[in-house]
Amino acid sequence: MQSFAELAARRRTVRRYRPDPVPREDIEAILEAARWAPSGMNMQPWEFVVVTDEQTRRELGELARYYVIHSQHVGRAPVVIAVCGRKRRSPFARDDCIFAGANILLAAADRGLGTCWIGGFKEEKVKELLRVPRSMTIVGLVTLGYEDSETKPPPRRELSEMVHWEAYGSAERPRRLSDLRRWGPQTVLRKFLREQKPEKRDGAS
Ligand SMILES: Cc1cc2nc3c(=O)[nH]c(=O)nc-3n(C[C@H](O)[C@H](O)[C@H](O)COP(=O)(O)O)c2cc1C
């Protein structure tokens, strides 16, 4: 059994999925983990819309756009979960939904399932498609399914560069500009674009 530390380090954003359906028990077990997420004043202002219908998923894939980023894999994952928040119930609805979302990603990884948190999508259009009331917010879409080809972890900043003991300012400065390039947006974008090509099975993304 993997420890929590191993699970946290091994969870990966997956953008290439096998078409195999995910058993309903697995989806429910993953959402059960979301149910136990913390929430401000324990308001639990989240709702989860689980989409397996092919046509709806394809339409979601079209709506998963943010400026030049088009997360086409949303249309190819066997399951998409919309994490919705009741803004009127809690001022912390968005934060709460993100905690619930994190539990979804980790619980899925624990069951050998891949996920991708999608923050870039046409929210109002997705609300219409999924009949989510306008008074609510859709904080994120989560794609869920079995990984098609192993995803290499993207680089992370070093712990020593981000931890400031006692007060801000004591962390190490990144030594070279190339350190920033190692994990920065350019690297992430290149990886994203590579993973949008489903036909090319590579482990070296
Ligand atoms: C708030 C947020 C928004 C994200 N939005 C998208 C998105 O719209 N499309 C996408 O393909 N990945 C998206 N991601 C996934 C990130 O690109 C990914 O988490 C990051 O590159 C690190 O990779 P890892 O999750 O494998 O560690 C998002 C992640 C977060 C936390």
The ligand as a Tripos MOL2 file, in Angstrom:
@<TRIPOS>MOLECULE
LIG
   31    33     1     0     0
SMALL
NO_CHARGES

@<TRIPOS>ATOM
      1 C1         -6.3580   25.7230  -11.0210 C.3       1 LIG1
      2 C2         -5.8780   24.7640  -12.0910 C.ar      1 LIG1
      3 C3         -6.3240   24.9390  -13.3860 C.ar      1 LIG1
      4 C4         -5.9170   24.0400  -14.3880 C.ar      1 LIG1
      5 N1         -6.4570   24.1660  -15.6350 N.ar      1 LIG1
      6 C5         -6.1090   23.2820  -16.5900 C.ar      1 LIG1
      7 C6         -6.7480   23.3470  -17.8780 C.ar      1 LIG1
      8 O1         -7.6150   24.1810  -18.1330 O.2       1 LIG1
      9 N2         -6.3680   22.4340  -18.8170 N.ar      1 LIG1
     10 C7         -5.4310   21.4640  -18.5570 C.ar      1 LIG1
     11 O2         -5.1510   20.6510  -19.4450 O.2       1 LIG1
     12 N3         -4.8060   21.3890  -17.3410 N.ar      1 LIG1
     13 C8         -5.1340   22.2480  -16.3520 C.ar      1 LIG1
     14 N4         -4.5660   22.1430  -15.1030 N.ar      1 LIG1
     15 C9         -3.5550   21.0940  -14.8350 C.3       1 LIG1
     16 C10        -2.1390   21.7020  -14.6750 C.3       1 LIG1
     17 O3         -1.6240   22.0520  -15.9320 O.3       1 LIG1
     18 C11        -1.2180   20.6800  -13.9580 C.3       1 LIG1
     19 O4         -1.7260   20.4490  -12.6720 O.3       1 LIG1
     20 C12         0.2250   21.1850  -13.8460 C.3       1 LIG1
     21 O5          0.8320   21.2950  -15.1050 O.3       1 LIG1
     22 C13         1.0810   20.2720  -12.9580 C.3       1 LIG1
     23 O6          1.0410   18.9340  -13.4150 O.3       1 LIG1
     24 P1          0.6540   17.7430  -12.4080 P.3       1 LIG1
     25 O7         -0.7850   17.9620  -11.9950 O.co2     1 LIG1
     26 O8          0.8410   16.4650  -13.1860 O.co2     1 LIG1
     27 O9          1.5620   17.8120  -11.2200 O.co2     1 LIG1
     28 C14        -4.9850   22.9950  -14.0820 C.ar      1 LIG1
     29 C15        -4.5520   22.8390  -12.7590 C.ar      1 LIG1
     30 C16        -5.0160   23.6900  -11.7770 C.ar      1 LIG1
     31 C17        -4.5700   23.4510  -10.3410 C.3       1 LIG1
@<TRIPOS>BOND
     1     1     2 1
     2     2     3 ar
     3     2    30 ar
     4     3     4 ar
     5     4     5 ar
     6     4    28 ar
     7     5     6 ar
     8     6     7 ar
     9     6    13 1
    10     7     8 2
    11     7     9 ar
    12     9    10 ar
    13    10    11 2
    14    10    12 ar
    15    12    13 ar
    16    13    14 ar
    17    14    15 1
    18    14    28 ar
    19    15    16 1
    20    16    17 1
    21    16    18 1
    22    18    19 1
    23    18    20 1
    24    20    21 1
    25    20    22 1
    26    22    23 1
    27    23    24 1
    28    24    25 2
    29    24    26 1
    30    24    27 1
    31    28    29 ar
    32    29    30 ar
    33    30    31 1
@<TRIPOS>SUBSTRUCTURE
     1 LIG1         1 GROUP 0 **** ****
